[in-house]
């Protein structure tokens, strides 16, 4: 946290005047604060309960019944990292206050000391937050690395003090083991033929005593669990596994091929490569694919009946049956009793027919009979269907979806198929699952618009509405807008959402105009849309196709986005002006030196940041003064002013006297399903 960042501050003080003294002292020390005065435990609980992120608490030892110990306990229960600085008249209770959980205890009359300690605590807080972010990135990387190891075609293992501590699936398969439990704590020498063990010991000893130990290779004969010997080339290097130094072994099996030797289909490792290529295509060219996860329902019973070796003729026969139906796709024997099928879906028709394809496979498998020497074997299968979307996290992510849908079909009796449905849960996968919903929202008709009126304070009667996006999940529950747009930003889907909103708004406004009604829509734009060179062209085409005047649209740009890329934003606004469209700067006043941005951007409207009016203006003289400054600056540049998040009549009166032009908020009218509002009502 640097000193130019907005500091969100809670001050616990009995007197509002005393709290104001602290505010002035910190501003005097050039700290850009966004303060809140708290007088009791209910105020503090309310502040900690909302979604606002707080950076610092400054408190006196006790306000009424509220003590520092209670403050620290409430902060702890909120699960937030908020330093608590206590201002005390003397140091007699220093130990007691620190023991209660206070971060620092300072003399209440020392301004310089307070400014210094605030700076240090904010710096420490910033370092802790950065550490938490890095820890999250590290854990995510560890997870991804583990997934890559598990799905790697190369046989990879890690050794500590001569003992195997991890081996991936390829390594297990190469040495004919079925699980890591069989290899756990097994000396690495046991996987090398006896006559090669001394050679391997000398190699490792020399490698470990070399100061600059780069990757080295050795050729050996390995031994499988069934005593079968085979030649291998092993690459040895130093690596980190589970956050500790280990020896990494990578074995390149010269006999490795892309095909399953029994069925001639692709093997599982190659299918993962195909799946990864499909994911790249979805991200780069928006070409989706359909994944079918096909599992035999009664394979365990067949294996008990025929033995492990006896199942291969059944698998071979069913592989031919499935391949006959799915010749246009990439079919693989993914594991012992699981087939996977990948079909490119350029026009969406494969997904539309996926149920029919799965049904044919189920029927063909059920009707097929494998004739063995002494008996006939029949089976059924269950199929999970999912799409390869650009928002997917990894190939394993898509396989997990297909497997989950397949298991759902089996739980319902088997011999059927199930299409995977995205389930939104507040966990580590929340953003990814939400992005998948966004990617398919338009075709599944889960998007709609809401309309919030923007009303004139001084006789203006134009029908202004802000259009707000609404999306529901597969169960019809509304997705919170902040989560929606954050997920879209991460998955590079913001432009698609913006285009849908623009098209809908233009169509509705054009329809109104045909019926003799003039409506004006404020439309928010993402940073991705402003950077997109084709966005202006898209807006122009939509206007031309409906013959709508550009002046009916006002495009909103966040102040933070504009400040970061003033030149780009200026060019974008000038291009909008050529289409006769108007522009607005939203969240105005949230950044430092906010007035300077008006010198560079020819916007028509300024939407004042919600923090100035939210919660009421009447009892907040500081916000009123800030509001006057904003109005004055905007007036100097000839801008129309809009106050948002207006929640009470008193704030409305303050805004009217401040000469704000337009107001918006739930007090005026909550968002509507249709753009219908009486703008001429008193």
C-alpha positions in Angstrom: 0.0 0.0 0.0 1.6 3.3 -1.1 0.7 6.7 0.3 -1.3 7.7 -2.8 -3.8 4.8 -2.3 -7.2 5.6 -0.8 -7.1 4.6 2.9 -10.3 3.3 4.2 -10.3 4.2 7.9 -12.5 3.6 10.9 -12.1 6.0 13.8 -13.7 5.0 17.2 -14.2 8.1 19.2 -17.0 9.4 21.4 -17.1 12.9 19.9 -17.5 13.5 16.2 -15.4 16.7 16.7 -12.5 14.6 18.1 -12.8 12.2 15.2 -12.6 15.1 12.8 -9.3 16.2 14.5 -7.8 12.8 13.7 -9.1 13.1 10.1 -7.5 16.5 9.7 -4.2 15.4 11.2 -4.0 12.5 8.7 -4.9 14.7 5.7 -2.4 17.2 6.9 0.2 14.4 6.7 -1.0 13.9 3.1 -2.9 10.6 3.7 -5.8 10.3 1.2 -8.4 8.8 3.7 -12.0 7.7 3.2 -13.0 7.7 6.9 -15.9 6.5 8.9 -16.7 7.6 12.5 -17.9 4.8 14.8 -19.5 5.6 18.2 -20.5 2.1 19.6 -20.3 -1.6 19.0 -23.4 -1.6 16.7 -21.8 0.9 14.4 -18.6 -1.1 14.3 -20.4 -4.4 13.7 -22.3 -2.8 10.8 -19.1 -1.5 9.3 -17.3 -4.8 9.6 -20.3 -6.8 8.2 -20.5 -5.0 4.9 -18.3 -5.8 1.9 -16.2 -2.7 2.4 -12.5 -3.4 2.8 -11.0 -1.5 5.8 -7.3 -0.7 6.1 -7.0 0.7 9.6 -8.8 1.3 12.9 -7.8 4.2 15.2 -9.5 4.1 18.6 -9.5 5.6 22.0 -9.2 3.1 24.9 -13.0 3.1 25.6 -16.1 4.7 24.1 -19.1 4.1 26.4 -19.2 0.4 27.0 -17.0 -0.4 23.9 -13.5 -1.3 25.0 -10.4 -1.9 22.9 -10.5 -5.6 23.9 -14.0 -5.8 22.4 -12.9 -3.9 19.2 -10.0 -6.4 18.7 -12.3 -9.3 19.3 -14.8 -8.1 16.7 -12.1 -7.5 14.2 -10.8 -11.0 14.9 -14.2 -12.6 14.4 -14.7 -10.7 11.1 -11.6 -12.6 9.8 -10.1 -9.4 8.5 -6.6 -8.1 8.8 -7.1 -4.6 10.2 -4.4 -3.0 12.4 -5.8 -1.3 15.5 -4.0 1.8 16.7 -5.0 3.0 20.2 -4.6 6.7 21.2 -4.2 6.9 25.0 -3.7 9.8 27.4 -1.0 8.0 29.3 1.0 4.8 29.2 -0.2 3.3 32.5 -2.4 0.8 30.7 0.1 0.1 27.9 0.4 -3.6 28.7 -3.3 -4.0 29.1 -4.1 -2.5 25.8 -1.4 -4.4 23.9 -2.5 -7.6 25.6 -6.1 -6.9 24.4 -4.9 -7.1 20.8 -4.0 -3.5 20.0 -1.3 -3.3 17.3 0.1 0.0 18.6 -0.5 2.3 21.5 0.3 6.0 21.0 -0.1 9.2 23.0 -3.2 10.9 21.8 -1.6 14.4 21.6 1.3 13.5 19.3 0.3 14.2 15.6 3.8 13.4 14.2 3.9 10.1 16.0 0.4 9.1 14.7 1.3 9.9 11.1 4.6 7.9 11.4 2.9 4.8 12.9 0.0 5.0 10.4 2.5 4.9 7.6 4.4 1.9 9.1 1.2 0.0 9.8 -0.1 0.6 6.3 3.2 -0.6 4.8 3.1 -3.7 6.9 -0.5 -4.3 6.0 0.3 -4.0 2.3 3.2 -6.5 2.7 0.9 -9.0 4.4 -1.8 -8.6 1.7 0.9 -9.1 -1.0 2.1 -12.2 0.8 -1.4 -13.6 0.9 -1.8 -13.0 -2.8 1.5 -14.6 -3.5 0.5 -17.6 -1.3 -2.7 -18.0 -3.3 -0.8 -17.8 -6.5 1.7 -20.4 -5.1 -1.0 -22.8 -4.1 -2.7 -22.4 -7.4 0.6 -23.1 -9.2 1.2 -26.1 -7.0 -2.2 -27.5 -7.9 -1.6 -26.9 -11.6 1.8 -28.5 -11.5 0.4 -31.5 -9.8 -2.3 -31.8 -12.5 0.4 -31.5 -15.2 2.5 -34.2 -13.5 -0.5 -36.5 -13.2 -1.4 -36.1 -16.9 2.1 -36.0 -18.3 3.1 -38.5 -21.0 6.5 -38.7 -19.5 7.1 -41.0 -16.5 8.0 -38.7 -13.6 9.0 -39.5 -10.0 10.6 -37.7 -7.1 13.1 -39.2 -4.7 14.2 -38.3 -1.2 17.1 -40.0 0.4 17.0 -42.8 -2.1 13.2 -43.5 -1.6 10.4 -42.8 -3.9 7.9 -40.3 -2.5 5.8 -39.6 -5.7 5.3 -41.2 -9.1 2.8 -40.1 -11.7 0.4 -42.4 -13.6 2.9 -42.8 -16.5 5.6 -43.9 -14.1 3.3 -46.4 -12.4 2.2 -47.8 -15.7 5.8 -48.1 -17.0 6.7 -50.2 -14.0 3.4 -52.1 -14.0 2.1 -50.8 -10.7 -1.5 -49.9 -10.1 -1.2 -47.3 -7.4 1.3 -45.1 -5.6 0.6 -47.1 -2.4 2.5 -50.0 -3.9 5.5 -47.8 -4.6 5.3 -45.7 -1.5 8.7 -45.6 0.4 10.2 -48.1 -2.1 13.9 -47.7 -2.6 14.6 -46.4 -6.1 17.2 -49.2 -6.5 14.4 -51.8 -6.4 13.3 -50.5 -9.8 16.6 -51.1 -11.4 18.0 -54.6 -12.4 20.5 -56.0 -9.9 23.4 -55.8 -12.3 22.7 -52.1 -12.9 22.3 -51.0 -9.3 26.0 -50.3 -8.6 26.2 -48.3 -11.8 23.2 -46.2 -10.7 24.6 -45.7 -7.1 27.8 -44.3 -8.5 25.9 -42.1 -10.9 23.8 -40.6 -8.1 26.7 -40.3 -5.7 28.7 -38.3 -8.3 25.7 -36.2 -9.2 24.9 -35.3 -5.6 28.6 -34.2 -4.9 28.8 -32.0 -7.9 28.4 -28.3 -7.0 26.7 -27.2 -10.2 24.4 -30.2 -10.7 22.6 -29.6 -14.0 20.3 -32.3 -15.6 22.2 -35.5 -16.4 21.1 -38.7 -18.2 21.9 -42.3 -17.7 20.8 -45.5 -19.6 19.7 -48.4 -17.4 17.6 -51.6 -17.4 14.5 -51.2 -15.3 12.5 -54.0 -13.7 8.7 -54.1 -13.6 6.5 -55.5 -10.8 6.1 -58.6 -12.9 9.9 -59.0 -13.1 9.9 -58.0 -16.8 13.0 -56.0 -17.7 13.2 -53.1 -20.2 15.7 -50.6 -21.3 15.2 -47.0 -20.3 16.9 -43.6 -20.4 16.5 -41.6 -17.2 17.0 -37.8 -16.9 18.0 -36.8 -13.3 17.8 -33.2 -12.0 17.3 -31.3 -8.8 13.8 -29.9 -8.3 11.3 -28.7 -5.6 8.4 -31.0 -4.7 6.1 -30.2 -1.8 8.2 -27.1 -1.1 11.3 -29.2 -0.4 14.4 -30.0 -2.5 14.1 -33.4 -4.2 15.7 -35.5 -6.9 13.5 -35.6 -10.0 13.5 -38.6 -12.3 12.1 -38.4 -15.8 12.1 -41.6 -17.9 11.5 -41.5 -21.6 10.1 -44.8 -22.7 11.2 -45.5 -26.2 8.3 -47.8 -26.8 5.6 -45.1 -25.9 3.0 -44.6 -28.6 -0.2 -42.6 -29.0 -2.3 -45.8 -29.4 -3.8 -48.2 -26.9 -2.2 -51.6 -27.9 -5.3 -53.6 -27.3 -8.0 -51.5 -29.1 -5.9 -49.4 -31.5 -7.7 -46.3 -30.2 -5.9 -43.3 -28.9 -4.6 -43.8 -25.4 -5.4 -41.6 -22.5 -2.3 -39.5 -22.6 -2.8 -38.6 -26.2 -6.4 -37.8 -25.6 -5.3 -35.2 -23.0 -3.2 -33.7 -25.7 -6.1 -33.5 -28.1 -8.2 -32.0 -25.3 -5.5 -29.4 -24.6 -5.5 -28.5 -28.3 -9.3 -28.2 -28.3 -9.0 -25.8 -25.3 -6.5 -23.7 -27.1 -8.8 -23.5 -30.2 -11.7 -22.5 -27.9 -9.6 -19.6 -26.5 -8.0 -18.4 -29.7 -10.6 -19.0 -32.4 -13.8 -19.5 -30.3 -14.2 -23.0 -31.8 -15.8 -25.2 -29.2 -15.7 -29.0 -29.0 -17.9 -31.6 -27.3 -16.5 -34.2 -24.9 -18.2 -37.6 -24.3 -17.1 -39.5 -21.2 -18.2 -43.1 -21.8 -18.0 -45.6 -18.9 -19.1 -49.3 -18.9 -21.8 -49.8 -16.2 -21.0 -53.4 -15.2 -17.3 -53.7 -15.9 -16.4 -54.8 -12.4 -18.9 -57.7 -12.6 -17.5 -58.7 -16.0 -13.9 -58.6 -14.6 -15.0 -60.8 -11.7 -16.6 -63.2 -14.2 -13.8 -63.4 -16.8 -10.7 -62.3 -14.9 -8.5 -59.3 -15.8 -7.2 -60.9 -19.1 -10.6 -62.0 -20.1 -12.0 -58.5 -20.3 -9.9 -57.5 -23.3 -12.0 -59.2 -26.0 -15.1 -57.4 -24.6 -13.2 -54.0 -24.6 -12.0 -54.6 -28.2 -15.5 -55.4 -29.4 -17.2 -52.4 -27.7 -14.4 -50.2 -29.0 -15.4 -51.2 -32.6 -19.1 -50.6 -31.8 -18.5 -47.1 -30.4 -16.0 -46.2 -33.2 -18.5 -47.1 -35.9 -20.9 -44.4 -34.5 -18.3 -41.8 -33.8 -15.9 -42.0 -36.7 -15.8 -38.2 -37.1 -14.4 -37.7 -33.6 -11.3 -38.5 -31.7 -12.0 -41.7 -29.8 -9.7 -43.0 -27.0 -9.5 -45.7 -24.5 -8.9 -43.4 -21.7 -8.6 -46.0 -18.9 -9.4 -49.6 -18.4 -13.2 -49.4 -18.8 -13.6 -45.8 -19.9 -13.7 -44.4 -23.5 -13.5 -40.7 -24.3 -14.7 -39.0 -27.4 -13.9 -35.5 -28.6 -15.9 -33.8 -31.5 -15.1 -30.4 -32.9 -18.2 -28.2 -32.9 -17.7 -25.2 -35.1 -21.3 -24.3 -35.6 -22.9 -25.6 -32.3 -24.7 -28.4 -34.1 -22.7 -31.2 -32.5 -23.7 -30.0 -29.0 -27.3 -29.7 -30.2 -27.2 -33.4 -31.4 -25.0 -34.6 -28.5 -27.9 -36.3 -26.8 -28.8 -38.2 -30.0 -25.2 -39.3 -30.5 -25.0 -40.5 -26.9 -28.3 -42.3 -27.1 -27.1 -44.2 -30.2 -23.9 -45.2 -28.4 -25.9 -46.4 -25.4 -28.2 -48.5 -27.6 -25.4 -49.9 -29.7 -23.4 -51.0 -26.6 -26.5 -52.6 -25.1 -27.4 -54.5 -28.3 -23.8 -55.7 -28.8 -22.9 -59.3 -27.7 -19.3 -60.4 -27.2 -19.1 -64.1 -28.0 -16.3 -65.9 -26.0 -15.4 -69.5 -26.1 -17.7 -70.6 -23.3 -20.1 -67.7 -22.9 -21.7 -64.6 -24.2 -21.1 -61.2 -22.6 -23.4 -58.1 -22.7 -22.9 -54.7 -21.2 -24.4 -51.2 -21.0 -22.7 -47.8 -20.7 -23.4 -44.4 -19.2 -22.2 -41.2 -20.9 -21.4 -37.8 -19.5 -21.5 -34.9 -22.0 -19.7 -31.5 -21.6 -18.4 -28.7 -23.7 -14.8 -27.5 -24.2 -15.3 -23.8 -23.4 -12.7 -21.0 -23.4 -13.3 -20.4 -19.8 -12.2 -23.9 -18.8 -9.3 -24.1 -16.4 -7.5 -27.1 -17.9 -8.1 -30.4 -19.8 -8.5 -32.1 -16.4 -11.2 -29.7 -15.5 -13.2 -30.8 -18.6 -12.6 -34.5 -17.9 -13.9 -34.0 -14.3 -17.1 -32.4 -15.7 -17.6 -35.3 -18.1 -16.9 -37.8 -15.3 -19.3 -36.1 -12.9 -22.1 -36.1 -15.5 -21.4 -39.8 -16.3 -21.5 -40.7 -12.6 -24.8 -38.9 -12.3 -26.2 -41.0 -15.1 -25.0 -44.2 -13.4 -26.5 -43.2 -10.1 -29.9 -43.0 -11.9 -29.6 -46.6 -13.1 -27.1 -46.4 -16.0 -27.5 -47.1 -19.7 -28.2 -43.4 -20.3 -26.5 -40.1 -20.7 -26.4 -36.8 -18.7 -25.4 -33.4 -19.9 -23.1 -31.6 -17.4 -24.7 -28.6 -15.7 -22.5 -25.9 -14.2 -22.9 -25.7 -10.5 -22.0 -22.3 -8.9 -20.3 -22.7 -5.5 -18.3 -20.2 -3.5 -15.1 -22.1 -3.7 -11.8 -21.8 -5.6 -13.5 -22.8 -8.9 -16.2 -20.2 -8.5 -14.8 -17.7 -11.0 -14.1 -20.5 -13.6 -17.6 -22.0 -13.3 -19.2 -18.5 -13.5 -17.2 -17.8 -16.6 -18.5 -21.0 -18.2 -22.1 -19.8 -17.5 -21.3 -16.4 -19.0 -19.8 -18.0 -22.2 -23.1 -19.9 -22.8 -25.5 -17.4 -21.3 -26.6 -15.8 -24.6 -27.5 -19.0 -26.4 -29.2 -20.4 -23.3 -31.2 -17.2 -22.8 -30.0 -16.4 -19.3 -29.3 -12.7 -19.9 -31.7 -9.8 -19.5 -31.6 -6.1 -18.8 -32.9 -4.0 -16.0 -33.5 -0.3 -16.2 -32.9 2.3 -13.5 -34.3 5.8 -14.2 -32.0 8.8 -14.0 -34.2 11.8 -13.0 -33.7 15.5 -13.5 -33.6 17.8 -10.4 -34.3 21.1 -12.1 -37.1 20.4 -14.5 -35.4 18.0 -17.0 -37.9 15.5 -18.3 -35.8 13.4 -20.7 -36.3 9.7 -20.3 -32.8 8.7 -19.1 -32.2 5.1 -18.0 -29.1 3.2 -16.9 -29.2 -0.3 -18.3 -28.0 -3.0 -15.9 -27.1 -6.5 -16.9 -28.9 -9.4 -15.1 -27.8 -13.1 -15.5 -29.3 -16.1 -13.8 -27.5 -19.5 -13.2 -28.9 -22.9 -14.3 -31.2 -22.9 -11.3 -32.7 -19.5 -12.1 -30.8 -17.7 -9.3 -29.5 -14.2 -10.1 -25.7 -13.9 -10.2 -24.3 -10.9 -8.3 -23.1 -8.3 -10.8 -19.7 -7.7 -9.2 -19.0 -11.5 -9.4 -20.4 -11.6 -13.0 -18.1 -8.8 -14.4 -15.0 -9.9 -12.5 -15.4 -13.4 -13.9 -16.0 -12.0 -17.4 -12.9 -9.8 -17.1 -10.7 -12.8 -16.1 -12.0 -15.0 -18.9 -11.8 -12.2 -21.6 -15.6 -12.3 -22.0 -16.3 -8.7 -21.2 -16.5 -7.6 -24.8 -19.1 -10.3 -25.6 -21.3 -9.1 -22.7 -20.9 -5.5 -23.7 -21.9 -6.2 -27.3 -25.0 -8.0 -26.1 -26.0 -5.1 -23.8 -25.4 -2.6 -26.6 -27.4 -4.5 -29.2 -30.3 -5.0 -26.8 -30.3 -1.4 -25.7 -30.2 -0.1 -29.3 -33.0 -2.4 -30.4 -35.3 -1.3 -27.5 -34.5 2.5 -28.0 -35.1 2.1 -31.7 -38.5 0.4 -31.1 -39.5 3.3 -28.7 -38.5 5.8 -31.4 -40.8 4.1 -33.9 -43.6 4.5 -31.4 -42.9 8.2 -31.0 -41.0 7.9 -27.7 -37.5 9.2 -27.0 -35.4 7.2 -24.5 -31.8 7.6 -23.7 -29.7 4.7 -22.3 -26.5 4.9 -20.2 -24.4 1.9 -20.9 -21.3 0.8 -19.0 -18.2 -0.3 -21.0 -15.5 -2.5 -19.7 -11.8 -1.8 -20.1 -11.5 -4.6 -22.7 -14.2 -2.9 -24.9 -12.4 0.4 -24.8 -9.2 -1.2 -25.9 -10.9 -3.2 -28.6 -10.3 -1.5 -32.0 -13.5 -3.0 -33.5 -15.9 -1.8 -30.8 -16.6 1.5 -32.4 -17.3 -0.2 -35.7 -19.7 -2.6 -33.9 -21.6 0.3 -32.4 -21.8 2.1 -35.7 -23.2 -1.0 -37.5 -25.8 -1.5 -34.8 -27.0 2.1 -35.1 -27.1 1.9 -38.9 -29.1 -1.3 -38.9 -31.8 0.2 -36.7 -31.6 3.9 -38.0 -31.2 5.0 -34.4 -29.6 8.3 -33.6 -26.3 8.0 -31.7 -27.4 10.6 -29.2 -29.7 8.1 -27.6 -26.7 6.3 -26.2 -24.4 7.5 -23.4 -21.4 5.3 -22.8 -20.0 5.2 -19.3 -16.2 4.8 -18.7 -14.8 4.3 -15.2 -12.6 7.1 -13.9 -9.9 4.6 -12.9 -9.8 3.1 -16.5 -9.7 6.6 -18.0 -6.9 7.7 -15.7 -4.8 4.7 -16.5 -5.1 5.2 -20.3 -6.0 8.8 -20.9 -4.8 8.9 -24.5 -6.6 5.7 -25.5 -9.8 6.9 -23.7 -9.7 10.3 -25.4 -9.4 8.6 -28.8 -12.3 6.3 -28.0 -14.6 9.2 -26.8 -13.8 11.2 -30.0 -14.7 8.2 -32.1 -18.0 8.0 -30.2 -18.6 11.7 -30.9 -18.3 11.0 -34.6 -21.2 8.6 -34.2 -23.1 11.4 -32.3 -23.0 9.2 -29.2 -22.4 10.8 -25.8 -20.1 9.8 -23.0 -20.0 9.8 -19.2 -17.2 9.4 -16.6 -18.5 7.3 -13.8 -17.1 6.9 -10.2 -15.9 10.4 -10.5 -14.1 11.7 -7.5 -12.8 8.3 -6.3 -9.2 9.0 -7.4 -6.6 11.6 -6.3 -6.4 14.7 -8.5 -9.7 13.7 -10.1 -10.2 17.2 -11.6 -7.2 17.0 -13.9 -8.8 14.2 -15.9 -11.5 16.6 -17.1 -8.9 18.6 -18.9 -8.1 15.7 -21.2 -11.5 13.9 -21.7 -14.4 15.6 -23.6 -17.1 13.7 -21.8 -20.7 15.0 -21.6 -21.7 13.7 -18.2 -19.9 13.2 -14.8 -21.4 10.5 -12.5 -20.2 11.2 -9.0 -18.8 8.3 -7.0 -21.4 6.5 -4.9 -19.3 6.9 -1.7 -20.3 10.6 -1.5 -24.0 10.0 -1.3 -24.4 6.4 -0.1 -25.5 6.3 3.5 -26.9 9.8 3.4 -25.4 13.3 2.9 -27.1 15.3 5.6 -25.0 14.2 8.5 -21.7 14.1 6.6 -20.3 17.6 6.3 -17.1 16.3 4.9 -18.9 14.6 2.0 -20.9 17.7 1.4 -17.8 19.8 1.1 -16.2 17.2 -1.2 -19.4 17.2 -3.3 -19.3 21.0 -3.6 -15.7 20.8 -4.9 -16.7 18.2 -7.4 -19.6 20.2 -8.7 -17.5 23.3 -8.9 -14.8 21.6 -11.0 -17.3 19.8 -13.3 -19.2 23.2 -13.8 -15.9 24.8 -14.8 -15.6 22.3 -17.7 -19.3 22.5 -18.6 -20.2 18.9 -17.6 -23.7 17.6 -16.6 -23.6 16.1 -13.1 -25.3 12.9 -12.0 -25.4 11.7 -8.4 -25.9 7.9 -7.9 -26.9 5.7 -5.0 -29.3 8.3 -3.6 -31.0 6.6 -0.7 -33.0 9.3 1.2 -34.9 12.6 0.9 -32.4 14.6 2.9 -29.6 13.7 0.4 -31.9 14.6 -2.4 -32.3 18.1 -0.9 -28.6 18.5 -0.5 -28.0 17.5 -4.1 -30.7 19.9 -5.3 -29.1 22.8 -3.5 -25.6 21.8 -4.8 -26.9 22.2 -8.4 -26.5 18.6 -9.4 -28.4 18.0 -12.6 -29.6 14.4 -12.4 -30.0 11.8 -9.7 -30.2 8.0 -9.6 -30.8 5.5 -6.8 -33.1 3.1 -5.2 -34.8 6.0 -3.3 -35.9 7.4 -6.7 -36.7 4.0 -8.2 -35.2 0.5 -8.0 -34.2 -1.1 -11.3 -37.2 -2.0 -13.4 -37.8 -5.0 -15.7 -39.0 -2.6 -18.4 -38.0 1.0 -19.1 -41.3 2.5 -17.9 -41.2 5.5 -15.5 -43.2 8.7 -15.1 -40.4 11.4 -15.5 -42.9 14.3 -15.2 -44.2 13.3 -11.8 -43.5 15.7 -9.0 
